[in-house]
Amino acid sequence: MVFGGKHVVGLDIGSSAVKAIQLSSQRGNNYRVVGLGVEPLPQETIVDGAIISKLPVADAINKIYTENQITNKKVATAISGNSVIVKKISVRASGDEDITEALRYEAEQYIPFDVADVNIDYQILSSAPDADTLNVLLVAAKKEKIADHTSVVVLSGKIPSIVDLDVFALQNAYEVNYEPDAEKCVALLNVGASSTNINIVKGQDSLFARDVPMGGNQFTELLQKEFSVSYEEAEKIKRGEKINGPNEQALPGVIRSVSELIALEIEKTLDFFKTTSTHNKIDQILVSGGSARIPGLIAFLSEKFETPTELFDPFKRVTYDTNKFTADYMQEIGPSVAVALGLALRTTEDA
């Protein structure tokens, strides 16, 4: 994907943390990280994707800006969840006005809420065999959901230039860092705290996108219950820190039980994709998100789906100042900032 214009700051407002990345363009369509920060959010600040308390989020944004010398106030943020619909459809239309009119009609067939309450966008994928028919990726998002995110950005004193979707930001990061193969289907998974974003791509085309309401919080809750520990202690265990005590041997089983639940939701999505498309095989799975490093998760998914599975590396081809960021730090933090990096690739020309 080629980007022009001045980069905006990629701002990923997640359920457990705010992540921000600022990039600069290098010669040869290459990119370099000039600013990066992650700031945890208090519990219950964001619940089921809804921002319950805006001030802590705004404070987190400003803290990242201050501590990491990020200066660009124009940001791209992203949304996901059940307030967002992504659907590939075919419409009969000849011009932009016809497409817009046709999409509003089609949207009523697919969107489970009032069309007046949503913003609709689209991307033309290709022409269908019928000359008057276009294959279009329909995107609809509740206005309330968009306002939820943009208002907290404004509260922080920043300018919300672009509102994207998590699944597409992840795809941007994938296209820049990997070599998309037009013959292979790759499942991009972003395992967050409260949900998992799934985008199945072939080459540079998104074939299917969906969010499932399950993520790292399920691990944390079960760990709290099983080991009688605090939320903070459960989070440390989830990140792979050692525990001592009589229940230590139970940890692999606890991790596996929640991995199975997440895998079941992913499996439902992959099966639905296979039955509704001409593709019956996923060639690779790339896993990102704040919960991607849960011990054993990658190996479990690889075994479960009998598919090569690995951590998503958003710095595979994006460079950074090694005097500012160590390789170990970037490797450790990489999967959790993939969406932020994908957003940071957007420019003012996209707004």
Contacts in CASP RR format, 6 or more apart in sequence:
PFRMAT RR
TARGET T0000
AUTHOR 0000-0000-0000
METHOD contacts of the structure
MODEL  1
MVFGGKHVVGLDIGSSAVKAIQLSSQRGNNYRVVGLGVEPLPQETIVDGA
IISKLPVADAINKIYTENQITNKKVATAISGNSVIVKKISVRASGDEDIT
EALRYEAEQYIPFDVADVNIDYQILSSAPDADTLNVLLVAAKKEKIADHT
SVVVLSGKIPSIVDLDVFALQNAYEVNYEPDAEKCVALLNVGASSTNINI
VKGQDSLFARDVPMGGNQFTELLQKEFSVSYEEAEKIKRGEKINGPNEQA
LPGVIRSVSELIALEIEKTLDFFKTTSTHNKIDQILVSGGSARIPGLIAF
LSEKFETPTELFDPFKRVTYDTNKFTADYMQEIGPSVAVALGLALRTTED
A
1 172 0 8 1.000
1 175 0 8 1.000
1 176 0 8 1.000
1 204 0 8 1.000
1 345 0 8 1.000
2 29 0 8 1.000
3 25 0 8 1.000
3 345 0 8 1.000
3 346 0 8 1.000
3 347 0 8 1.000
3 349 0 8 1.000
3 350 0 8 1.000
4 25 0 8 1.000
4 347 0 8 1.000
4 349 0 8 1.000
5 347 0 8 1.000
5 348 0 8 1.000
5 349 0 8 1.000
6 72 0 8 1.000
6 74 0 8 1.000
6 347 0 8 1.000
6 348 0 8 1.000
7 22 0 8 1.000
7 23 0 8 1.000
7 24 0 8 1.000
7 25 0 8 1.000
7 72 0 8 1.000
7 344 0 8 1.000
7 345 0 8 1.000
7 346 0 8 1.000
7 347 0 8 1.000
7 348 0 8 1.000
8 72 0 8 1.000
8 74 0 8 1.000
8 75 0 8 1.000
8 76 0 8 1.000
8 161 0 8 1.000
8 162 0 8 1.000
8 343 0 8 1.000
8 344 0 8 1.000
8 346 0 8 1.000
8 347 0 8 1.000
8 348 0 8 1.000
8 351 0 8 1.000
9 20 0 8 1.000
9 21 0 8 1.000
9 22 0 8 1.000
9 70 0 8 1.000
9 72 0 8 1.000
9 73 0 8 1.000
9 74 0 8 1.000
9 75 0 8 1.000
9 76 0 8 1.000
9 158 0 8 1.000
9 344 0 8 1.000
10 20 0 8 1.000
10 21 0 8 1.000
10 22 0 8 1.000
10 75 0 8 1.000
10 76 0 8 1.000
10 77 0 8 1.000
10 340 0 8 1.000
10 341 0 8 1.000
10 342 0 8 1.000
10 343 0 8 1.000
10 344 0 8 1.000
10 346 0 8 1.000
11 18 0 8 1.000
11 19 0 8 1.000
11 20 0 8 1.000
11 61 0 8 1.000
11 75 0 8 1.000
11 76 0 8 1.000
11 77 0 8 1.000
11 153 0 8 1.000
11 158 0 8 1.000
11 340 0 8 1.000
11 343 0 8 1.000
12 18 0 8 1.000
12 19 0 8 1.000
12 20 0 8 1.000
12 77 0 8 1.000
12 78 0 8 1.000
12 166 0 8 1.000
12 169 0 8 1.000
12 337 0 8 1.000
12 339 0 8 1.000
12 340 0 8 1.000
12 343 0 8 1.000
13 46 0 8 1.000
13 51 0 8 1.000
13 57 0 8 1.000
13 77 0 8 1.000
13 149 0 8 1.000
13 152 0 8 1.000
14 41 0 8 1.000
14 46 0 8 1.000
14 49 0 8 1.000
14 192 0 8 1.000
14 193 0 8 1.000
15 41 0 8 1.000
15 46 0 8 1.000
15 47 0 8 1.000
15 49 0 8 1.000
15 192 0 8 1.000
15 193 0 8 1.000
15 194 0 8 1.000
15 195 0 8 1.000
15 217 0 8 1.000
16 40 0 8 1.000
16 41 0 8 1.000
16 192 0 8 1.000
16 193 0 8 1.000
16 290 0 8 1.000
17 38 0 8 1.000
17 39 0 8 1.000
17 40 0 8 1.000
17 41 0 8 1.000
17 60 0 8 1.000
17 290 0 8 1.000
17 336 0 8 1.000
18 38 0 8 1.000
18 39 0 8 1.000
18 41 0 8 1.000
18 57 0 8 1.000
18 60 0 8 1.000
18 61 0 8 1.000
18 64 0 8 1.000
19 37 0 8 1.000
19 38 0 8 1.000
19 336 0 8 1.000
19 337 0 8 1.000
19 339 0 8 1.000
19 340 0 8 1.000
20 35 0 8 1.000
20 36 0 8 1.000
20 37 0 8 1.000
20 38 0 8 1.000
20 61 0 8 1.000
20 64 0 8 1.000
20 65 0 8 1.000
20 68 0 8 1.000
20 70 0 8 1.000
20 75 0 8 1.000
20 340 0 8 1.000
21 33 0 8 1.000
21 35 0 8 1.000
21 36 0 8 1.000
21 37 0 8 1.000
21 337 0 8 1.000
21 340 0 8 1.000
21 341 0 8 1.000
21 343 0 8 1.000
21 344 0 8 1.000
22 33 0 8 1.000
22 34 0 8 1.000
22 35 0 8 1.000
22 36 0 8 1.000
22 70 0 8 1.000
22 71 0 8 1.000
22 72 0 8 1.000
22 344 0 8 1.000
23 31 0 8 1.000
23 32 0 8 1.000
23 33 0 8 1.000
23 34 0 8 1.000
23 318 0 8 1.000
23 341 0 8 1.000
23 344 0 8 1.000
23 345 0 8 1.000
24 31 0 8 1.000
24 32 0 8 1.000
24 34 0 8 1.000
25 31 0 8 1.000
26 32 0 8 1.000
26 319 0 8 1.000
30 317 0 8 1.000
30 318 0 8 1.000
30 319 0 8 1.000
31 176 0 8 1.000
31 317 0 8 1.000
31 318 0 8 1.000
31 319 0 8 1.000
31 345 0 8 1.000
32 318 0 8 1.000
32 319 0 8 1.000
32 320 0 8 1.000
32 321 0 8 1.000
33 315 0 8 1.000
33 318 0 8 1.000
33 319 0 8 1.000
33 320 0 8 1.000
33 321 0 8 1.000
33 325 0 8 1.000
34 321 0 8 1.000
35 68 0 8 1.000
35 69 0 8 1.000
35 70 0 8 1.000
35 324 0 8 1.000
36 68 0 8 1.000
36 320 0 8 1.000
36 325 0 8 1.000
36 333 0 8 1.000
36 337 0 8 1.000
37 64 0 8 1.000
37 67 0 8 1.000
37 68 0 8 1.000
37 337 0 8 1.000
38 64 0 8 1.000
38 333 0 8 1.000
38 336 0 8 1.000
38 337 0 8 1.000
39 60 0 8 1.000
39 61 0 8 1.000
39 63 0 8 1.000
39 64 0 8 1.000
40 60 0 8 1.000
41 56 0 8 1.000
41 57 0 8 1.000
41 60 0 8 1.000
42 53 0 8 1.000
42 56 0 8 1.000
43 231 0 8 1.000
44 52 0 8 1.000
44 53 0 8 1.000
45 51 0 8 1.000
45 52 0 8 1.000
45 53 0 8 1.000
45 56 0 8 1.000
45 57 0 8 1.000
46 52 0 8 1.000
46 57 0 8 1.000
46 194 0 8 1.000
47 194 0 8 1.000
48 194 0 8 1.000
48 213 0 8 1.000
49 80 0 8 1.000
49 81 0 8 1.000
49 194 0 8 1.000
49 195 0 8 1.000
50 148 0 8 1.000
51 57 0 8 1.000
51 148 0 8 1.000
51 149 0 8 1.000
51 152 0 8 1.000
54 151 0 8 1.000
54 152 0 8 1.000
54 155 0 8 1.000
55 155 0 8 1.000
57 152 0 8 1.000
57 155 0 8 1.000
57 156 0 8 1.000
58 152 0 8 1.000
58 155 0 8 1.000
58 156 0 8 1.000
58 157 0 8 1.000
59 156 0 8 1.000
61 152 0 8 1.000
61 153 0 8 1.000
61 156 0 8 1.000
61 158 0 8 1.000
62 156 0 8 1.000
62 157 0 8 1.000
64 70 0 8 1.000
65 71 0 8 1.000
65 158 0 8 1.000
73 157 0 8 1.000
73 158 0 8 1.000
73 159 0 8 1.000
74 158 0 8 1.000
74 159 0 8 1.000
74 161 0 8 1.000
74 348 0 8 1.000
74 351 0 8 1.000
75 153 0 8 1.000
75 158 0 8 1.000
75 159 0 8 1.000
75 160 0 8 1.000
75 161 0 8 1.000
75 162 0 8 1.000
75 343 0 8 1.000
76 161 0 8 1.000
76 162 0 8 1.000
76 163 0 8 1.000
76 164 0 8 1.000
76 169 0 8 1.000
76 343 0 8 1.000
76 344 0 8 1.000
76 346 0 8 1.000
76 350 0 8 1.000
77 149 0 8 1.000
77 150 0 8 1.000
77 153 0 8 1.000
77 160 0 8 1.000
77 162 0 8 1.000
77 163 0 8 1.000
77 164 0 8 1.000
77 343 0 8 1.000
78 163 0 8 1.000
78 164 0 8 1.000
78 165 0 8 1.000
78 166 0 8 1.000
78 168 0 8 1.000
78 169 0 8 1.000
78 339 0 8 1.000
78 343 0 8 1.000
79 141 0 8 1.000
79 145 0 8 1.000
79 146 0 8 1.000
79 149 0 8 1.000
79 163 0 8 1.000
79 164 0 8 1.000
79 165 0 8 1.000
79 166 0 8 1.000
80 165 0 8 1.000
80 166 0 8 1.000
80 167 0 8 1.000
80 195 0 8 1.000
80 197 0 8 1.000
80 211 0 8 1.000
81 195 0 8 1.000
81 211 0 8 1.000
81 213 0 8 1.000
82 211 0 8 1.000
82 213 0 8 1.000
83 141 0 8 1.000
83 142 0 8 1.000
83 144 0 8 1.000
83 145 0 8 1.000
84 139 0 8 1.000
84 140 0 8 1.000
84 141 0 8 1.000
84 142 0 8 1.000
84 145 0 8 1.000
84 165 0 8 1.000
84 211 0 8 1.000
85 110 0 8 1.000
85 111 0 8 1.000
85 112 0 8 1.000
85 138 0 8 1.000
85 139 0 8 1.000
85 140 0 8 1.000
85 141 0 8 1.000
86 137 0 8 1.000
86 138 0 8 1.000
86 139 0 8 1.000
86 165 0 8 1.000
86 167 0 8 1.000
86 206 0 8 1.000
86 209 0 8 1.000
86 210 0 8 1.000
87 110 0 8 1.000
87 137 0 8 1.000
87 138 0 8 1.000
88 125 0 8 1.000
88 135 0 8 1.000
88 136 0 8 1.000
88 137 0 8 1.000
88 138 0 8 1.000
88 207 0 8 1.000
88 208 0 8 1.000
89 106 0 8 1.000
89 110 0 8 1.000
89 135 0 8 1.000
89 136 0 8 1.000
89 138 0 8 1.000
90 128 0 8 1.000
90 133 0 8 1.000
90 134 0 8 1.000
90 135 0 8 1.000
90 136 0 8 1.000
91 99 0 8 1.000
91 102 0 8 1.000
91 103 0 8 1.000
91 106 0 8 1.000
91 133 0 8 1.000
91 134 0 8 1.000
91 136 0 8 1.000
92 102 0 8 1.000
92 130 0 8 1.000
92 132 0 8 1.000
92 133 0 8 1.000
92 134 0 8 1.000
93 99 0 8 1.000
93 101 0 8 1.000
93 102 0 8 1.000
93 132 0 8 1.000
93 134 0 8 1.000
94 132 0 8 1.000
99 122 0 8 1.000
99 124 0 8 1.000
99 134 0 8 1.000
99 136 0 8 1.000
103 120 0 8 1.000
103 122 0 8 1.000
103 136 0 8 1.000
103 138 0 8 1.000
104 115 0 8 1.000
104 120 0 8 1.000
106 138 0 8 1.000
107 115 0 8 1.000
107 118 0 8 1.000
107 120 0 8 1.000
107 138 0 8 1.000
107 140 0 8 1.000
108 115 0 8 1.000
110 138 0 8 1.000
110 140 0 8 1.000
111 118 0 8 1.000
111 140 0 8 1.000
113 142 0 8 1.000
115 140 0 8 1.000
117 142 0 8 1.000
117 143 0 8 1.000
117 144 0 8 1.000
118 140 0 8 1.000
118 141 0 8 1.000
118 142 0 8 1.000
118 143 0 8 1.000
119 140 0 8 1.000
119 141 0 8 1.000
119 143 0 8 1.000
119 146 0 8 1.000
120 138 0 8 1.000
120 139 0 8 1.000
120 140 0 8 1.000
121 139 0 8 1.000
121 140 0 8 1.000
122 136 0 8 1.000
122 137 0 8 1.000
122 138 0 8 1.000
122 139 0 8 1.000
123 136 0 8 1.000
123 137 0 8 1.000
123 139 0 8 1.000
124 134 0 8 1.000
124 135 0 8 1.000
124 136 0 8 1.000
125 134 0 8 1.000
125 135 0 8 1.000
125 136 0 8 1.000
125 137 0 8 1.000
125 205 0 8 1.000
126 134 0 8 1.000
126 135 0 8 1.000
127 133 0 8 1.000
127 134 0 8 1.000
127 135 0 8 1.000
128 134 0 8 1.000
128 135 0 8 1.000
137 206 0 8 1.000
139 165 0 8 1.000
141 163 0 8 1.000
141 165 0 8 1.000
146 163 0 8 1.000
149 160 0 8 1.000
149 163 0 8 1.000
150 160 0 8 1.000
150 163 0 8 1.000
153 159 0 8 1.000
153 160 0 8 1.000
154 160 0 8 1.000
161 348 0 8 1.000
161 351 0 8 1.000
162 343 0 8 1.000
162 346 0 8 1.000
162 350 0 8 1.000
162 351 0 8 1.000
164 343 0 8 1.000
164 346 0 8 1.000
165 209 0 8 1.000
166 190 0 8 1.000
166 197 0 8 1.000
166 211 0 8 1.000
166 339 0 8 1.000
167 188 0 8 1.000
167 190 0 8 1.000
167 197 0 8 1.000
167 198 0 8 1.000
167 199 0 8 1.000
167 206 0 8 1.000
167 209 0 8 1.000
167 211 0 8 1.000
168 199 0 8 1.000
168 206 0 8 1.000
168 209 0 8 1.000
169 339 0 8 1.000
169 340 0 8 1.000
169 342 0 8 1.000
169 343 0 8 1.000
170 188 0 8 1.000
170 190 0 8 1.000
170 197 0 8 1.000
170 199 0 8 1.000
170 288 0 8 1.000
170 312 0 8 1.000
170 338 0 8 1.000
170 339 0 8 1.000
170 342 0 8 1.000
171 188 0 8 1.000
171 199 0 8 1.000
171 201 0 8 1.000
171 206 0 8 1.000
172 342 0 8 1.000
172 343 0 8 1.000
172 345 0 8 1.000
172 346 0 8 1.000
173 288 0 8 1.000
173 312 0 8 1.000
173 314 0 8 1.000
173 338 0 8 1.000
173 339 0 8 1.000
173 341 0 8 1.000
173 342 0 8 1.000
173 345 0 8 1.000
174 180 0 8 1.000
174 186 0 8 1.000
174 188 0 8 1.000
174 201 0 8 1.000
174 286 0 8 1.000
174 312 0 8 1.000
175 204 0 8 1.000
176 317 0 8 1.000
176 318 0 8 1.000
176 342 0 8 1.000
176 345 0 8 1.000
177 313 0 8 1.000
177 314 0 8 1.000
177 315 0 8 1.000
177 316 0 8 1.000
177 317 0 8 1.000
177 318 0 8 1.000
178 286 0 8 1.000
178 316 0 8 1.000
180 186 0 8 1.000
180 201 0 8 1.000
180 203 0 8 1.000
180 204 0 8 1.000
181 203 0 8 1.000
181 283 0 8 1.000
182 202 0 8 1.000
182 203 0 8 1.000
183 202 0 8 1.000
184 202 0 8 1.000
184 203 0 8 1.000
184 283 0 8 1.000
184 284 0 8 1.000
185 200 0 8 1.000
185 201 0 8 1.000
185 202 0 8 1.000
185 207 0 8 1.000
185 279 0 8 1.000
185 281 0 8 1.000
185 282 0 8 1.000
185 283 0 8 1.000
186 200 0 8 1.000
186 201 0 8 1.000
186 202 0 8 1.000
186 203 0 8 1.000
186 282 0 8 1.000
186 283 0 8 1.000
186 284 0 8 1.000
186 285 0 8 1.000
186 286 0 8 1.000
187 198 0 8 1.000
187 199 0 8 1.000
187 200 0 8 1.000
187 266 0 8 1.000
187 270 0 8 1.000
187 282 0 8 1.000
187 284 0 8 1.000
187 285 0 8 1.000
187 286 0 8 1.000
187 307 0 8 1.000
188 197 0 8 1.000
188 198 0 8 1.000
188 199 0 8 1.000
188 200 0 8 1.000
188 201 0 8 1.000
188 286 0 8 1.000
188 288 0 8 1.000
188 312 0 8 1.000
189 196 0 8 1.000
189 197 0 8 1.000
189 198 0 8 1.000
189 266 0 8 1.000
189 285 0 8 1.000
189 286 0 8 1.000
189 287 0 8 1.000
189 288 0 8 1.000
189 292 0 8 1.000
189 301 0 8 1.000
190 196 0 8 1.000
190 197 0 8 1.000
190 198 0 8 1.000
190 288 0 8 1.000
190 289 0 8 1.000
190 338 0 8 1.000
190 339 0 8 1.000
191 215 0 8 1.000
191 216 0 8 1.000
191 262 0 8 1.000
191 287 0 8 1.000
191 288 0 8 1.000
191 289 0 8 1.000
191 290 0 8 1.000
191 291 0 8 1.000
191 292 0 8 1.000
191 294 0 8 1.000
191 297 0 8 1.000
192 215 0 8 1.000
192 216 0 8 1.000
192 289 0 8 1.000
192 290 0 8 1.000
192 291 0 8 1.000
193 215 0 8 1.000
193 216 0 8 1.000
193 217 0 8 1.000
193 290 0 8 1.000
193 291 0 8 1.000
194 213 0 8 1.000
194 215 0 8 1.000
194 216 0 8 1.000
194 217 0 8 1.000
195 211 0 8 1.000
195 212 0 8 1.000
195 213 0 8 1.000
195 214 0 8 1.000
195 215 0 8 1.000
196 211 0 8 1.000
196 212 0 8 1.000
196 214 0 8 1.000
196 215 0 8 1.000
196 262 0 8 1.000
196 265 0 8 1.000
196 266 0 8 1.000
197 209 0 8 1.000
197 211 0 8 1.000
197 339 0 8 1.000
198 208 0 8 1.000
198 209 0 8 1.000
198 210 0 8 1.000
198 211 0 8 1.000
198 212 0 8 1.000
198 266 0 8 1.000
198 269 0 8 1.000
199 206 0 8 1.000
199 208 0 8 1.000
199 209 0 8 1.000
200 206 0 8 1.000
200 207 0 8 1.000
200 208 0 8 1.000
200 209 0 8 1.000
200 270 0 8 1.000
200 273 0 8 1.000
200 282 0 8 1.000
201 207 0 8 1.000
202 279 0 8 1.000
207 273 0 8 1.000
207 277 0 8 1.000
207 279 0 8 1.000
208 269 0 8 1.000
208 272 0 8 1.000
208 273 0 8 1.000
208 276 0 8 1.000
208 277 0 8 1.000
210 269 0 8 1.000
212 265 0 8 1.000
212 266 0 8 1.000
212 268 0 8 1.000
212 269 0 8 1.000
214 261 0 8 1.000
214 262 0 8 1.000
214 265 0 8 1.000
215 262 0 8 1.000
215 291 0 8 1.000
216 238 0 8 1.000
216 258 0 8 1.000
216 262 0 8 1.000
216 290 0 8 1.000
216 291 0 8 1.000
216 294 0 8 1.000
218 258 0 8 1.000
218 261 0 8 1.000
218 262 0 8 1.000
219 234 0 8 1.000
219 238 0 8 1.000
219 255 0 8 1.000
219 258 0 8 1.000
219 291 0 8 1.000
219 294 0 8 1.000
220 231 0 8 1.000
220 234 0 8 1.000
220 235 0 8 1.000
220 238 0 8 1.000
221 234 0 8 1.000
222 254 0 8 1.000
222 257 0 8 1.000
222 258 0 8 1.000
223 229 0 8 1.000
223 234 0 8 1.000
223 237 0 8 1.000
223 238 0 8 1.000
223 254 0 8 1.000
224 230 0 8 1.000
224 231 0 8 1.000
224 234 0 8 1.000
226 247 0 8 1.000
226 250 0 8 1.000
226 254 0 8 1.000
227 233 0 8 1.000
227 234 0 8 1.000
227 237 0 8 1.000
227 243 0 8 1.000
227 247 0 8 1.000
227 250 0 8 1.000
229 237 0 8 1.000
237 243 0 8 1.000
237 251 0 8 1.000
238 291 0 8 1.000
238 294 0 8 1.000
239 293 0 8 1.000
239 294 0 8 1.000
240 293 0 8 1.000
240 294 0 8 1.000
240 295 0 8 1.000
243 251 0 8 1.000
255 294 0 8 1.000
255 295 0 8 1.000
255 296 0 8 1.000
255 297 0 8 1.000
256 296 0 8 1.000
256 300 0 8 1.000
259 294 0 8 1.000
259 296 0 8 1.000
259 297 0 8 1.000
259 300 0 8 1.000
259 301 0 8 1.000
260 300 0 8 1.000
260 304 0 8 1.000
262 297 0 8 1.000
263 300 0 8 1.000
263 301 0 8 1.000
263 304 0 8 1.000
263 305 0 8 1.000
266 301 0 8 1.000
266 305 0 8 1.000
267 304 0 8 1.000
267 305 0 8 1.000
270 282 0 8 1.000
270 305 0 8 1.000
273 279 0 8 1.000
274 280 0 8 1.000
274 281 0 8 1.000
282 305 0 8 1.000
282 307 0 8 1.000
283 307 0 8 1.000
283 308 0 8 1.000
284 307 0 8 1.000
284 308 0 8 1.000
284 309 0 8 1.000
284 310 0 8 1.000
285 301 0 8 1.000
285 302 0 8 1.000
285 305 0 8 1.000
285 307 0 8 1.000
285 308 0 8 1.000
285 309 0 8 1.000
285 310 0 8 1.000
286 309 0 8 1.000
286 310 0 8 1.000
286 311 0 8 1.000
286 312 0 8 1.000
287 297 0 8 1.000
287 298 0 8 1.000
287 301 0 8 1.000
287 309 0 8 1.000
287 310 0 8 1.000
287 311 0 8 1.000
287 312 0 8 1.000
287 335 0 8 1.000
288 311 0 8 1.000
288 312 0 8 1.000
288 314 0 8 1.000
288 334 0 8 1.000
288 335 0 8 1.000
288 336 0 8 1.000
288 338 0 8 1.000
288 339 0 8 1.000
289 312 0 8 1.000
289 335 0 8 1.000
289 336 0 8 1.000
289 338 0 8 1.000
289 339 0 8 1.000
290 335 0 8 1.000
290 336 0 8 1.000
291 297 0 8 1.000
292 298 0 8 1.000
292 311 0 8 1.000
292 312 0 8 1.000
292 335 0 8 1.000
292 336 0 8 1.000
293 311 0 8 1.000
293 332 0 8 1.000
293 335 0 8 1.000
293 336 0 8 1.000
298 309 0 8 1.000
298 310 0 8 1.000
298 311 0 8 1.000
299 309 0 8 1.000
301 307 0 8 1.000
301 309 0 8 1.000
302 308 0 8 1.000
302 309 0 8 1.000
311 335 0 8 1.000
312 334 0 8 1.000
312 335 0 8 1.000
312 338 0 8 1.000
313 331 0 8 1.000
313 334 0 8 1.000
313 335 0 8 1.000
314 334 0 8 1.000
314 335 0 8 1.000
314 337 0 8 1.000
314 338 0 8 1.000
314 341 0 8 1.000
314 342 0 8 1.000
315 330 0 8 1.000
315 331 0 8 1.000
315 334 0 8 1.000
315 341 0 8 1.000
318 341 0 8 1.000
320 330 0 8 1.000
END
